[in-house]
């Protein structure tokens, strides 16, 4: 089971079952596997701004 993560700035949810198609991150990609260069697609916060929402 992969963790769901949330942006602490804007509340955007990163769901690994969905990925982030706008950033070419395929469905099924765990947050841990997302590039450190990735940022929130809504508010552009750094990846480190995200916290685990569900596990
Ligand atoms: Zn955000």
mmCIF file of the protein (N, C-alpha, C, O) and its ligand, coordinates in Angstrom:
data_MODEL
# 
_entry.id   MODEL 
# 
loop_
_entity.id 
_entity.type 
_entity.pdbx_number_of_molecules 
1 polymer     1 
2 non-polymer 1 
# 
_entity_poly.entity_id                      1 
_entity_poly.type                           'polypeptide(L)' 
_entity_poly.nstd_linkage                   no 
_entity_poly.nstd_monomer                   no 
_entity_poly.pdbx_seq_one_letter_code       
;(UNK)(UNK)(UNK)(UNK)(UNK)(UNK)(UNK)(UNK)(UNK)(UNK)(UNK)(UNK)(UNK)(UNK)(UNK)(UNK)
(UNK)(UNK)(UNK)(UNK)(UNK)(UNK)(UNK)(UNK)(UNK)(UNK)(UNK)(UNK)(UNK)(UNK)(UNK)(UNK)
(UNK)(UNK)(UNK)(UNK)(UNK)(UNK)(UNK)(UNK)(UNK)(UNK)(UNK)(UNK)(UNK)(UNK)(UNK)(UNK)
(UNK)(UNK)(UNK)(UNK)(UNK)(UNK)(UNK)
;
_entity_poly.pdbx_seq_one_letter_code_can   XXXXXXXXXXXXXXXXXXXXXXXXXXXXXXXXXXXXXXXXXXXXXXXXXXXXXXX 
_entity_poly.pdbx_strand_id                 A 
# 
loop_
_entity_poly_seq.entity_id 
_entity_poly_seq.num 
_entity_poly_seq.mon_id 
_entity_poly_seq.hetero 
1 1  UNK n 
1 2  UNK n 
1 3  UNK n 
1 4  UNK n 
1 5  UNK n 
1 6  UNK n 
1 7  UNK n 
1 8  UNK n 
1 9  UNK n 
1 10 UNK n 
1 11 UNK n 
1 12 UNK n 
1 13 UNK n 
1 14 UNK n 
1 15 UNK n 
1 16 UNK n 
1 17 UNK n 
1 18 UNK n 
1 19 UNK n 
1 20 UNK n 
1 21 UNK n 
1 22 UNK n 
1 23 UNK n 
1 24 UNK n 
1 25 UNK n 
1 26 UNK n 
1 27 UNK n 
1 28 UNK n 
1 29 UNK n 
1 30 UNK n 
1 31 UNK n 
1 32 UNK n 
1 33 UNK n 
1 34 UNK n 
1 35 UNK n 
1 36 UNK n 
1 37 UNK n 
1 38 UNK n 
1 39 UNK n 
1 40 UNK n 
1 41 UNK n 
1 42 UNK n 
1 43 UNK n 
1 44 UNK n 
1 45 UNK n 
1 46 UNK n 
1 47 UNK n 
1 48 UNK n 
1 49 UNK n 
1 50 UNK n 
1 51 UNK n 
1 52 UNK n 
1 53 UNK n 
1 54 UNK n 
1 55 UNK n 
# 
loop_
_struct_asym.id 
_struct_asym.entity_id 
A 1 
B 2 
# 
loop_
_chem_comp.id 
_chem_comp.type 
_chem_comp.mon_nstd_flag 
UNK 'L-peptide linking' . 
ZN  non-polymer         . 
# 
_pdbx_entity_nonpoly.entity_id   2 
_pdbx_entity_nonpoly.name        ? 
_pdbx_entity_nonpoly.comp_id     ZN 
# 
_pdbx_nonpoly_scheme.asym_id         B 
_pdbx_nonpoly_scheme.entity_id       2 
_pdbx_nonpoly_scheme.mon_id          ZN 
_pdbx_nonpoly_scheme.ndb_seq_num     1 
_pdbx_nonpoly_scheme.pdb_seq_num     101 
_pdbx_nonpoly_scheme.auth_seq_num    101 
_pdbx_nonpoly_scheme.pdb_mon_id      ZN 
_pdbx_nonpoly_scheme.auth_mon_id     ZN 
_pdbx_nonpoly_scheme.pdb_strand_id   A 
_pdbx_nonpoly_scheme.pdb_ins_code    . 
# 
loop_
_atom_site.group_PDB 
_atom_site.id 
_atom_site.type_symbol 
_atom_site.label_atom_id 
_atom_site.label_alt_id 
_atom_site.label_comp_id 
_atom_site.label_asym_id 
_atom_site.label_entity_id 
_atom_site.label_seq_id 
_atom_site.pdbx_PDB_ins_code 
_atom_site.Cartn_x 
_atom_site.Cartn_y 
_atom_site.Cartn_z 
_atom_site.occupancy 
_atom_site.B_iso_or_equiv 
_atom_site.pdbx_formal_charge 
_atom_site.auth_seq_id 
_atom_site.auth_comp_id 
_atom_site.auth_asym_id 
_atom_site.auth_atom_id 
_atom_site.pdbx_PDB_model_num 
ATOM   1   N  N  . UNK A 1 1  ? 0.858  -1.207 0.000   1.00 0.00 ? 1   UNK A N  1 
ATOM   2   C  CA . UNK A 1 1  ? 0.000  0.000  0.000   1.00 0.00 ? 1   UNK A CA 1 
ATOM   3   C  C  . UNK A 1 1  ? 0.883  1.242  0.000   1.00 0.00 ? 1   UNK A C  1 
ATOM   4   O  O  . UNK A 1 1  ? 1.728  1.413  0.879   1.00 0.00 ? 1   UNK A O  1 
ATOM   5   N  N  . UNK A 1 2  ? 0.683  2.101  -0.984  1.00 0.00 ? 2   UNK A N  1 
ATOM   6   C  CA . UNK A 1 2  ? 1.494  3.306  -1.086  1.00 0.00 ? 2   UNK A CA 1 
ATOM   7   C  C  . UNK A 1 2  ? 0.829  4.461  -0.342  1.00 0.00 ? 2   UNK A C  1 
ATOM   8   O  O  . UNK A 1 2  ? -0.397 4.571  -0.304  1.00 0.00 ? 2   UNK A O  1 
ATOM   9   N  N  . UNK A 1 3  ? 1.646  5.304  0.238   1.00 0.00 ? 3   UNK A N  1 
ATOM   10  C  CA . UNK A 1 3  ? 1.136  6.429  1.006   1.00 0.00 ? 3   UNK A CA 1 
ATOM   11  C  C  . UNK A 1 3  ? 0.563  7.520  0.103   1.00 0.00 ? 3   UNK A C  1 
ATOM   12  O  O  . UNK A 1 3  ? 1.050  7.758  -1.002  1.00 0.00 ? 3   UNK A O  1 
ATOM   13  N  N  . UNK A 1 4  ? -0.474 8.167  0.600   1.00 0.00 ? 4   UNK A N  1 
ATOM   14  C  CA . UNK A 1 4  ? -1.021 9.370  -0.014  1.00 0.00 ? 4   UNK A CA 1 
ATOM   15  C  C  . UNK A 1 4  ? -0.390 10.563 0.698   1.00 0.00 ? 4   UNK A C  1 
ATOM   16  O  O  . UNK A 1 4  ? -0.305 10.573 1.926   1.00 0.00 ? 4   UNK A O  1 
ATOM   17  N  N  . UNK A 1 5  ? 0.049  11.560 -0.054  1.00 0.00 ? 5   UNK A N  1 
ATOM   18  C  CA . UNK A 1 5  ? 0.740  12.716 0.513   1.00 0.00 ? 5   UNK A CA 1 
ATOM   19  C  C  . UNK A 1 5  ? -0.056 13.979 0.239   1.00 0.00 ? 5   UNK A C  1 
ATOM   20  O  O  . UNK A 1 5  ? -0.788 14.072 -0.746  1.00 0.00 ? 5   UNK A O  1 
ATOM   21  N  N  . UNK A 1 6  ? 0.102  14.952 1.132   1.00 0.00 ? 6   UNK A N  1 
ATOM   22  C  CA . UNK A 1 6  ? -0.616 16.210 0.974   1.00 0.00 ? 6   UNK A CA 1 
ATOM   23  C  C  . UNK A 1 6  ? 0.344  17.392 1.069   1.00 0.00 ? 6   UNK A C  1 
ATOM   24  O  O  . UNK A 1 6  ? 1.258  17.406 1.893   1.00 0.00 ? 6   UNK A O  1 
ATOM   25  N  N  . UNK A 1 7  ? 0.117  18.377 0.213   1.00 0.00 ? 7   UNK A N  1 
ATOM   26  C  CA . UNK A 1 7  ? 0.892  19.618 0.264   1.00 0.00 ? 7   UNK A CA 1 
ATOM   27  C  C  . UNK A 1 7  ? 0.427  20.434 1.470   1.00 0.00 ? 7   UNK A C  1 
ATOM   28  O  O  . UNK A 1 7  ? -0.759 20.735 1.608   1.00 0.00 ? 7   UNK A O  1 
ATOM   29  N  N  . UNK A 1 8  ? 1.373  20.785 2.337   1.00 0.00 ? 8   UNK A N  1 
ATOM   30  C  CA . UNK A 1 8  ? 1.017  21.538 3.547   1.00 0.00 ? 8   UNK A CA 1 
ATOM   31  C  C  . UNK A 1 8  ? 0.745  23.007 3.250   1.00 0.00 ? 8   UNK A C  1 
ATOM   32  O  O  . UNK A 1 8  ? 0.254  23.735 4.113   1.00 0.00 ? 8   UNK A O  1 
ATOM   33  N  N  . UNK A 1 9  ? 1.061  23.446 2.034   1.00 0.00 ? 9   UNK A N  1 
ATOM   34  C  CA . UNK A 1 9  ? 0.784  24.836 1.658   1.00 0.00 ? 9   UNK A CA 1 
ATOM   35  C  C  . UNK A 1 9  ? -0.640 25.018 1.157   1.00 0.00 ? 9   UNK A C  1 
ATOM   36  O  O  . UNK A 1 9  ? -1.335 25.950 1.560   1.00 0.00 ? 9   UNK A O  1 
ATOM   37  N  N  . UNK A 1 10 ? -1.072 24.117 0.273   1.00 0.00 ? 10  UNK A N  1 
ATOM   38  C  CA . UNK A 1 10 ? -2.358 24.344 -0.399  1.00 0.00 ? 10  UNK A CA 1 
ATOM   39  C  C  . UNK A 1 10 ? -3.338 23.195 -0.250  1.00 0.00 ? 10  UNK A C  1 
ATOM   40  O  O  . UNK A 1 10 ? -4.502 23.327 -0.626  1.00 0.00 ? 10  UNK A O  1 
ATOM   41  N  N  . UNK A 1 11 ? -2.887 22.066 0.295   1.00 0.00 ? 11  UNK A N  1 
ATOM   42  C  CA . UNK A 1 11 ? -3.800 20.948 0.479   1.00 0.00 ? 11  UNK A CA 1 
ATOM   43  C  C  . UNK A 1 11 ? -3.930 20.022 -0.712  1.00 0.00 ? 11  UNK A C  1 
ATOM   44  O  O  . UNK A 1 11 ? -4.734 19.090 -0.689  1.00 0.00 ? 11  UNK A O  1 
ATOM   45  N  N  . UNK A 1 12 ? -3.143 20.270 -1.759  1.00 0.00 ? 12  UNK A N  1 
ATOM   46  C  CA . UNK A 1 12 ? -3.154 19.363 -2.911  1.00 0.00 ? 12  UNK A CA 1 
ATOM   47  C  C  . UNK A 1 12 ? -2.768 17.964 -2.453  1.00 0.00 ? 12  UNK A C  1 
ATOM   48  O  O  . UNK A 1 12 ? -1.835 17.792 -1.669  1.00 0.00 ? 12  UNK A O  1 
ATOM   49  N  N  . UNK A 1 13 ? -3.498 16.963 -2.952  1.00 0.00 ? 13  UNK A N  1 
ATOM   50  C  CA . UNK A 1 13 ? -3.241 15.576 -2.610  1.00 0.00 ? 13  UNK A CA 1 
ATOM   51  C  C  . UNK A 1 13 ? -2.456 14.899 -3.724  1.00 0.00 ? 13  UNK A C  1 
ATOM   52  O  O  . UNK A 1 13 ? -2.856 14.937 -4.888  1.00 0.00 ? 13  UNK A O  1 
ATOM   53  N  N  . UNK A 1 14 ? -1.344 14.284 -3.365  1.00 0.00 ? 14  UNK A N  1 
ATOM   54  C  CA . UNK A 1 14 ? -0.656 13.399 -4.310  1.00 0.00 ? 14  UNK A CA 1 
ATOM   55  C  C  . UNK A 1 14 ? -1.109 11.982 -4.026  1.00 0.00 ? 14  UNK A C  1 
ATOM   56  O  O  . UNK A 1 14 ? -0.785 11.409 -2.986  1.00 0.00 ? 14  UNK A O  1 
ATOM   57  N  N  . UNK A 1 15 ? -1.857 11.427 -4.956  1.00 0.00 ? 15  UNK A N  1 
ATOM   58  C  CA . UNK A 1 15 ? -2.344 10.056 -4.831  1.00 0.00 ? 15  UNK A CA 1 
ATOM   59  C  C  . UNK A 1 15 ? -1.532 9.183  -5.783  1.00 0.00 ? 15  UNK A C  1 
ATOM   60  O  O  . UNK A 1 15 ? -1.608 9.369  -6.997  1.00 0.00 ? 15  UNK A O  1 
ATOM   61  N  N  . UNK A 1 16 ? -0.761 8.237  -5.260  1.00 0.00 ? 16  UNK A N  1 
ATOM   62  C  CA . UNK A 1 16 ? 0.081  7.417  -6.137  1.00 0.00 ? 16  UNK A CA 1 
ATOM   63  C  C  . UNK A 1 16 ? -0.722 6.590  -7.133  1.00 0.00 ? 16  UNK A C  1 
ATOM   64  O  O  . UNK A 1 16 ? -0.187 6.167  -8.157  1.00 0.00 ? 16  UNK A O  1 
ATOM   65  N  N  . UNK A 1 17 ? -1.981 6.360  -6.848  1.00 0.00 ? 17  UNK A N  1 
ATOM   66  C  CA . UNK A 1 17 ? -2.827 5.626  -7.786  1.00 0.00 ? 17  UNK A CA 1 
ATOM   67  C  C  . UNK A 1 17 ? -3.143 6.467  -9.024  1.00 0.00 ? 17  UNK A C  1 
ATOM   68  O  O  . UNK A 1 17 ? -3.540 5.942  -10.064 1.00 0.00 ? 17  UNK A O  1 
ATOM   69  N  N  . UNK A 1 18 ? -2.959 7.778  -8.891  1.00 0.00 ? 18  UNK A N  1 
ATOM   70  C  CA . UNK A 1 18 ? -3.258 8.705  -9.987  1.00 0.00 ? 18  UNK A CA 1 
ATOM   71  C  C  . UNK A 1 18 ? -1.976 9.243  -10.615 1.00 0.00 ? 18  UNK A C  1 
ATOM   72  O  O  . UNK A 1 18 ? -1.894 9.410  -11.832 1.00 0.00 ? 18  UNK A O  1 
ATOM   73  N  N  . UNK A 1 19 ? -0.965 9.518  -9.764  1.00 0.00 ? 19  UNK A N  1 
ATOM   74  C  CA . UNK A 1 19 ? 0.260  10.143 -10.255 1.00 0.00 ? 19  UNK A CA 1 
ATOM   75  C  C  . UNK A 1 19 ? 0.029  11.621 -10.529 1.00 0.00 ? 19  UNK A C  1 
ATOM   76  O  O  . UNK A 1 19 ? -0.881 12.231 -9.968  1.00 0.00 ? 19  UNK A O  1 
ATOM   77  N  N  . UNK A 1 20 ? 0.851  12.190 -11.388 1.00 0.00 ? 20  UNK A N  1 
ATOM   78  C  CA . UNK A 1 20 ? 0.698  13.598 -11.778 1.00 0.00 ? 20  UNK A CA 1 
ATOM   79  C  C  . UNK A 1 20 ? 1.001  13.670 -13.261 1.00 0.00 ? 20  UNK A C  1 
ATOM   80  O  O  . UNK A 1 20 ? 2.133  13.913 -13.681 1.00 0.00 ? 20  UNK A O  1 
ATOM   81  N  N  . UNK A 1 21 ? -0.046 13.450 -14.039 1.00 0.00 ? 21  UNK A N  1 
ATOM   82  C  CA . UNK A 1 21 ? 0.144  13.316 -15.487 1.00 0.00 ? 21  UNK A CA 1 
ATOM   83  C  C  . UNK A 1 21 ? 0.701  14.592 -16.109 1.00 0.00 ? 21  UNK A C  1 
ATOM   84  O  O  . UNK A 1 21 ? 1.411  14.530 -17.113 1.00 0.00 ? 21  UNK A O  1 
ATOM   85  N  N  . UNK A 1 22 ? 0.388  15.753 -15.522 1.00 0.00 ? 22  UNK A N  1 
ATOM   86  C  CA . UNK A 1 22 ? 0.911  17.013 -16.058 1.00 0.00 ? 22  UNK A CA 1 
ATOM   87  C  C  . UNK A 1 22 ? 2.430  17.070 -15.948 1.00 0.00 ? 22  UNK A C  1 
ATOM   88  O  O  . UNK A 1 22 ? 3.090  17.760 -16.724 1.00 0.00 ? 22  UNK A O  1 
ATOM   89  N  N  . UNK A 1 23 ? 2.979  16.341 -14.975 1.00 0.00 ? 23  UNK A N  1 
ATOM   90  C  CA . UNK A 1 23 ? 4.436  16.306 -14.794 1.00 0.00 ? 23  UNK A CA 1 
ATOM   91  C  C  . UNK A 1 23 ? 5.022  14.994 -15.316 1.00 0.00 ? 23  UNK A C  1 
ATOM   92  O  O  . UNK A 1 23 ? 6.170  14.654 -15.029 1.00 0.00 ? 23  UNK A O  1 
ATOM   93  N  N  . UNK A 1 24 ? 4.216  14.266 -16.083 1.00 0.00 ? 24  UNK A N  1 
ATOM   94  C  CA . UNK A 1 24 ? 4.676  13.021 -16.698 1.00 0.00 ? 24  UNK A CA 1 
ATOM   95  C  C  . UNK A 1 24 ? 5.010  11.953 -15.655 1.00 0.00 ? 24  UNK A C  1 
ATOM   96  O  O  . UNK A 1 24 ? 5.902  11.129 -15.857 1.00 0.00 ? 24  UNK A O  1 
ATOM   97  N  N  . UNK A 1 25 ? 4.286  11.982 -14.546 1.00 0.00 ? 25  UNK A N  1 
ATOM   98  C  CA . UNK A 1 25 ? 4.437  10.955 -13.518 1.00 0.00 ? 25  UNK A CA 1 
ATOM   99  C  C  . UNK A 1 25 ? 3.266  9.996  -13.647 1.00 0.00 ? 25  UNK A C  1 
ATOM   100 O  O  . UNK A 1 25 ? 2.111  10.366 -13.439 1.00 0.00 ? 25  UNK A O  1 
ATOM   101 N  N  . UNK A 1 26 ? 3.582  8.778  -13.988 1.00 0.00 ? 26  UNK A N  1 
ATOM   102 C  CA . UNK A 1 26 ? 2.541  7.805  -14.296 1.00 0.00 ? 26  UNK A CA 1 
ATOM   103 C  C  . UNK A 1 26 ? 1.761  7.373  -13.062 1.00 0.00 ? 26  UNK A C  1 
ATOM   104 O  O  . UNK A 1 26 ? 2.264  7.420  -11.940 1.00 0.00 ? 26  UNK A O  1 
ATOM   105 N  N  . UNK A 1 27 ? 0.527  6.954  -13.294 1.00 0.00 ? 27  UNK A N  1 
ATOM   106 C  CA . UNK A 1 27 ? -0.265 6.329  -12.236 1.00 0.00 ? 27  UNK A CA 1 
ATOM   107 C  C  . UNK A 1 27 ? 0.498  5.131  -11.700 1.00 0.00 ? 27  UNK A C  1 
ATOM   108 O  O  . UNK A 1 27 ? 1.102  4.377  -12.464 1.00 0.00 ? 27  UNK A O  1 
ATOM   109 N  N  . UNK A 1 28 ? 0.470  4.959  -10.388 1.00 0.00 ? 28  UNK A N  1 
ATOM   110 C  CA . UNK A 1 28 ? 1.172  3.855  -9.765  1.00 0.00 ? 28  UNK A CA 1 
ATOM   111 C  C  . UNK A 1 28 ? 2.567  4.214  -9.290  1.00 0.00 ? 28  UNK A C  1 
ATOM   112 O  O  . UNK A 1 28 ? 3.309  3.342  -8.837  1.00 0.00 ? 28  UNK A O  1 
ATOM   113 N  N  . UNK A 1 29 ? 2.938  5.493  -9.386  1.00 0.00 ? 29  UNK A N  1 
ATOM   114 C  CA . UNK A 1 29 ? 4.253  5.947  -8.937  1.00 0.00 ? 29  UNK A CA 1 
ATOM   115 C  C  . UNK A 1 29 ? 4.182  6.385  -7.478  1.00 0.00 ? 29  UNK A C  1 
ATOM   116 O  O  . UNK A 1 29 ? 3.457  7.320  -7.139  1.00 0.00 ? 29  UNK A O  1 
ATOM   117 N  N  . UNK A 1 30 ? 4.936  5.709  -6.619  1.00 0.00 ? 30  UNK A N  1 
ATOM   118 C  CA . UNK A 1 30 ? 4.980  6.093  -5.207  1.00 0.00 ? 30  UNK A CA 1 
ATOM   119 C  C  . UNK A 1 30 ? 5.596  7.478  -5.063  1.00 0.00 ? 30  UNK A C  1 
ATOM   120 O  O  . UNK A 1 30 ? 6.472  7.861  -5.839  1.00 0.00 ? 30  UNK A O  1 
ATOM   121 N  N  . UNK A 1 31 ? 5.140  8.218  -4.077  1.00 0.00 ? 31  UNK A N  1 
ATOM   122 C  CA . UNK A 1 31 ? 5.670  9.578  -3.855  1.00 0.00 ? 31  UNK A CA 1 
ATOM   123 C  C  . UNK A 1 31 ? 7.179  9.549  -3.672  1.00 0.00 ? 31  UNK A C  1 
ATOM   124 O  O  . UNK A 1 31 ? 7.888  10.444 -4.133  1.00 0.00 ? 31  UNK A O  1 
ATOM   125 N  N  . UNK A 1 32 ? 7.662  8.517  -2.997  1.00 0.00 ? 32  UNK A N  1 
ATOM   126 C  CA . UNK A 1 32 ? 9.098  8.389  -2.756  1.00 0.00 ? 32  UNK A CA 1 
ATOM   127 C  C  . UNK A 1 32 ? 9.888  8.265  -4.059  1.00 0.00 ? 32  UNK A C  1 
ATOM   128 O  O  . UNK A 1 32 ? 11.076 8.586  -4.099  1.00 0.00 ? 32  UNK A O  1 
ATOM   129 N  N  . UNK A 1 33 ? 9.241  7.807  -5.110  1.00 0.00 ? 33  UNK A N  1 
ATOM   130 C  CA . UNK A 1 33 ? 9.917  7.625  -6.397  1.00 0.00 ? 33  UNK A CA 1 
ATOM   131 C  C  . UNK A 1 33 ? 9.851  8.880  -7.266  1.00 0.00 ? 33  UNK A C  1 
ATOM   132 O  O  . UNK A 1 33 ? 10.526 8.964  -8.292  1.00 0.00 ? 33  UNK A O  1 
ATOM   133 N  N  . UNK A 1 34 ? 9.052  9.840  -6.861  1.00 0.00 ? 34  UNK A N  1 
ATOM   134 C  CA . UNK A 1 34 ? 8.940  11.083 -7.626  1.00 0.00 ? 34  UNK A CA 1 
ATOM   135 C  C  . UNK A 1 34 ? 10.234 11.870 -7.472  1.00 0.00 ? 34  UNK A C  1 
ATOM   136 O  O  . UNK A 1 34 ? 10.817 11.903 -6.388  1.00 0.00 ? 34  UNK A O  1 
ATOM   137 N  N  . UNK A 1 35 ? 10.685 12.501 -8.543  1.00 0.00 ? 35  UNK A N  1 
ATOM   138 C  CA . UNK A 1 35 ? 11.932 13.281 -8.513  1.00 0.00 ? 35  UNK A CA 1 
ATOM   139 C  C  . UNK A 1 35 ? 11.911 14.345 -7.426  1.00 0.00 ? 35  UNK A C  1 
ATOM   140 O  O  . UNK A 1 35 ? 10.875 14.953 -7.156  1.00 0.00 ? 35  UNK A O  1 
ATOM   141 N  N  . UNK A 1 36 ? 13.063 14.561 -6.807  1.00 0.00 ? 36  UNK A N  1 
ATOM   142 C  CA . UNK A 1 36 ? 13.196 15.620 -5.802  1.00 0.00 ? 36  UNK A CA 1 
ATOM   143 C  C  . UNK A 1 36 ? 13.002 16.995 -6.428  1.00 0.00 ? 36  UNK A C  1 
ATOM   144 O  O  . UNK A 1 36 ? 12.756 17.975 -5.724  1.00 0.00 ? 36  UNK A O  1 
ATOM   145 N  N  . UNK A 1 37 ? 13.112 17.066 -7.751  1.00 0.00 ? 37  UNK A N  1 
ATOM   146 C  CA . UNK A 1 37 ? 12.936 18.336 -8.460  1.00 0.00 ? 37  UNK A CA 1 
ATOM   147 C  C  . UNK A 1 37 ? 11.458 18.670 -8.648  1.00 0.00 ? 37  UNK A C  1 
ATOM   148 O  O  . UNK A 1 37 ? 11.102 19.801 -8.976  1.00 0.00 ? 37  UNK A O  1 
ATOM   149 N  N  . UNK A 1 38 ? 10.610 17.678 -8.436  1.00 0.00 ? 38  UNK A N  1 
ATOM   150 C  CA . UNK A 1 38 ? 9.173  17.868 -8.622  1.00 0.00 ? 38  UNK A CA 1 
ATOM   151 C  C  . UNK A 1 38 ? 8.663  18.862 -7.591  1.00 0.00 ? 38  UNK A C  1 
ATOM   152 O  O  . UNK A 1 38 ? 9.167  18.935 -6.470  1.00 0.00 ? 38  UNK A O  1 
ATOM   153 N  N  . UNK A 1 39 ? 7.654  19.625 -7.990  1.00 0.00 ? 39  UNK A N  1 
ATOM   154 C  CA . UNK A 1 39 ? 7.029  20.546 -7.037  1.00 0.00 ? 39  UNK A CA 1 
ATOM   155 C  C  . UNK A 1 39 ? 5.524  20.449 -7.166  1.00 0.00 ? 39  UNK A C  1 
ATOM   156 O  O  . UNK A 1 39 ? 5.002  19.898 -8.136  1.00 0.00 ? 39  UNK A O  1 
ATOM   157 N  N  . UNK A 1 40 ? 4.837  20.988 -6.183  1.00 0.00 ? 40  UNK A N  1 
ATOM   158 C  CA . UNK A 1 40 ? 3.376  20.936 -6.172  1.00 0.00 ? 40  UNK A CA 1 
ATOM   159 C  C  . UNK A 1 40 ? 2.817  21.551 -7.453  1.00 0.00 ? 40  UNK A C  1 
ATOM   160 O  O  . UNK A 1 40 ? 3.184  22.674 -7.801  1.00 0.00 ? 40  UNK A O  1 
ATOM   161 N  N  . UNK A 1 41 ? 1.940  20.845 -8.159  1.00 0.00 ? 41  UNK A N  1 
ATOM   162 C  CA . UNK A 1 41 ? 1.394  21.372 -9.405  1.00 0.00 ? 41  UNK A CA 1 
ATOM   163 C  C  . UNK A 1 41 ? 0.436  22.541 -9.203  1.00 0.00 ? 41  UNK A C  1 
ATOM   164 O  O  . UNK A 1 41 ? 0.099  23.239 -10.159 1.00 0.00 ? 41  UNK A O  1 
ATOM   165 N  N  . UNK A 1 42 ? -0.002 22.757 -7.973  1.00 0.00 ? 42  UNK A N  1 
ATOM   166 C  CA . UNK A 1 42 ? -0.953 23.840 -7.699  1.00 0.00 ? 42  UNK A CA 1 
ATOM   167 C  C  . UNK A 1 42 ? -0.235 25.101 -7.215  1.00 0.00 ? 42  UNK A C  1 
ATOM   168 O  O  . UNK A 1 42 ? -0.440 26.187 -7.758  1.00 0.00 ? 42  UNK A O  1 
ATOM   169 N  N  . UNK A 1 43 ? 0.617  24.949 -6.181  1.00 0.00 ? 43  UNK A N  1 
ATOM   170 C  CA . UNK A 1 43 ? 1.246  26.132 -5.577  1.00 0.00 ? 43  UNK A CA 1 
ATOM   171 C  C  . UNK A 1 43 ? 2.761  26.154 -5.758  1.00 0.00 ? 43  UNK A C  1 
ATOM   172 O  O  . UNK A 1 43 ? 3.421  27.094 -5.317  1.00 0.00 ? 43  UNK A O  1 
ATOM   173 N  N  . UNK A 1 44 ? 3.320  25.123 -6.405  1.00 0.00 ? 44  UNK A N  1 
ATOM   174 C  CA . UNK A 1 44 ? 4.754  25.061 -6.720  1.00 0.00 ? 44  UNK A CA 1 
ATOM   175 C  C  . UNK A 1 44 ? 5.651  24.958 -5.489  1.00 0.00 ? 44  UNK A C  1 
ATOM   176 O  O  . UNK A 1 44 ? 6.844  25.256 -5.556  1.00 0.00 ? 44  UNK A O  1 
ATOM   177 N  N  . UNK A 1 45 ? 5.073  24.537 -4.369  1.00 0.00 ? 45  UNK A N  1 
ATOM   178 C  CA . UNK A 1 45 ? 5.907  24.283 -3.190  1.00 0.00 ? 45  UNK A CA 1 
ATOM   179 C  C  . UNK A 1 45 ? 6.843  23.112 -3.479  1.00 0.00 ? 45  UNK A C  1 
ATOM   180 O  O  . UNK A 1 45 ? 6.534  22.242 -4.293  1.00 0.00 ? 45  UNK A O  1 
ATOM   181 N  N  . UNK A 1 46 ? 7.976  23.104 -2.808  1.00 0.00 ? 46  UNK A N  1 
ATOM   182 C  CA . UNK A 1 46 ? 8.934  22.020 -2.992  1.00 0.00 ? 46  UNK A CA 1 
ATOM   183 C  C  . UNK A 1 46 ? 8.366  20.698 -2.504  1.00 0.00 ? 46  UNK A C  1 
ATOM   184 O  O  . UNK A 1 46 ? 7.442  20.655 -1.691  1.00 0.00 ? 46  UNK A O  1 
ATOM   185 N  N  . UNK A 1 47 ? 8.945  19.618 -3.025  1.00 0.00 ? 47  UNK A N  1 
ATOM   186 C  CA . UNK A 1 47 ? 8.482  18.290 -2.644  1.00 0.00 ? 47  UNK A CA 1 
ATOM   187 C  C  . UNK A 1 47 ? 8.539  18.085 -1.135  1.00 0.00 ? 47  UNK A C  1 
ATOM   188 O  O  . UNK A 1 47 ? 7.702  17.383 -0.569  1.00 0.00 ? 47  UNK A O  1 
ATOM   189 N  N  . UNK A 1 48 ? 9.530  18.700 -0.479  1.00 0.00 ? 48  UNK A N  1 
ATOM   190 C  CA . UNK A 1 48 ? 9.700  18.551 0.964   1.00 0.00 ? 48  UNK A CA 1 
ATOM   191 C  C  . UNK A 1 48 ? 8.566  19.198 1.761   1.00 0.00 ? 48  UNK A C  1 
ATOM   192 O  O  . UNK A 1 48 ? 8.462  18.999 2.972   1.00 0.00 ? 48  UNK A O  1 
ATOM   193 N  N  . UNK A 1 49 ? 7.722  19.968 1.083   1.00 0.00 ? 49  UNK A N  1 
ATOM   194 C  CA . UNK A 1 49 ? 6.576  20.596 1.745   1.00 0.00 ? 49  UNK A CA 1 
ATOM   195 C  C  . UNK A 1 49 ? 5.473  19.572 2.005   1.00 0.00 ? 49  UNK A C  1 
ATOM   196 O  O  . UNK A 1 49 ? 4.576  19.813 2.812   1.00 0.00 ? 49  UNK A O  1 
ATOM   197 N  N  . UNK A 1 50 ? 5.543  18.435 1.323   1.00 0.00 ? 50  UNK A N  1 
ATOM   198 C  CA . UNK A 1 50 ? 4.485  17.447 1.456   1.00 0.00 ? 50  UNK A CA 1 
ATOM   199 C  C  . UNK A 1 50 ? 4.655  16.586 2.710   1.00 0.00 ? 50  UNK A C  1 
ATOM   200 O  O  . UNK A 1 50 ? 5.771  16.321 3.156   1.00 0.00 ? 50  UNK A O  1 
ATOM   201 N  N  . UNK A 1 51 ? 3.529  16.162 3.259   1.00 0.00 ? 51  UNK A N  1 
ATOM   202 C  CA . UNK A 1 51 ? 3.519  15.276 4.422   1.00 0.00 ? 51  UNK A CA 1 
ATOM   203 C  C  . UNK A 1 51 ? 2.580  14.100 4.129   1.00 0.00 ? 51  UNK A C  1 
ATOM   204 O  O  . UNK A 1 51 ? 1.640  14.218 3.344   1.00 0.00 ? 51  UNK A O  1 
ATOM   205 N  N  . UNK A 1 52 ? 2.854  12.984 4.769   1.00 0.00 ? 52  UNK A N  1 
ATOM   206 C  CA . UNK A 1 52 ? 2.008  11.812 4.581   1.00 0.00 ? 52  UNK A CA 1 
ATOM   207 C  C  . UNK A 1 52 ? 0.617  12.081 5.119   1.00 0.00 ? 52  UNK A C  1 
ATOM   208 O  O  . UNK A 1 52 ? 0.458  12.547 6.247   1.00 0.00 ? 52  UNK A O  1 
ATOM   209 N  N  . UNK A 1 53 ? -0.375 11.791 4.322   1.00 0.00 ? 53  UNK A N  1 
ATOM   210 C  CA . UNK A 1 53 ? -1.760 11.978 4.748   1.00 0.00 ? 53  UNK A CA 1 
ATOM   211 C  C  . UNK A 1 53 ? -2.344 10.662 5.229   1.00 0.00 ? 53  UNK A C  1 
ATOM   212 O  O  . UNK A 1 53 ? -2.963 10.596 6.291   1.00 0.00 ? 53  UNK A O  1 
ATOM   213 N  N  . UNK A 1 54 ? -2.145 9.628  4.450   1.00 0.00 ? 54  UNK A N  1 
ATOM   214 C  CA . UNK A 1 54 ? -2.687 8.314  4.780   1.00 0.00 ? 54  UNK A CA 1 
ATOM   215 C  C  . UNK A 1 54 ? -1.601 7.275  4.531   1.00 0.00 ? 54  UNK A C  1 
ATOM   216 O  O  . UNK A 1 54 ? -0.745 7.460  3.666   1.00 0.00 ? 54  UNK A O  1 
ATOM   217 N  N  . UNK A 1 55 ? -1.639 6.197  5.280   1.00 0.00 ? 55  UNK A N  1 
ATOM   218 C  CA . UNK A 1 55 ? -0.700 5.118  5.019   1.00 0.00 ? 55  UNK A CA 1 
ATOM   219 C  C  . UNK A 1 55 ? -1.403 3.785  5.151   1.00 0.00 ? 55  UNK A C  1 
ATOM   220 O  O  . UNK A 1 55 ? -0.782 2.738  4.968   1.00 0.00 ? 55  UNK A O  1 
HETATM 221 ZN ZN . ZN  B 2 .  ? 0.674  22.979 -2.980  1.00 0.00 ? 101 ZN  A ZN 1 
# 
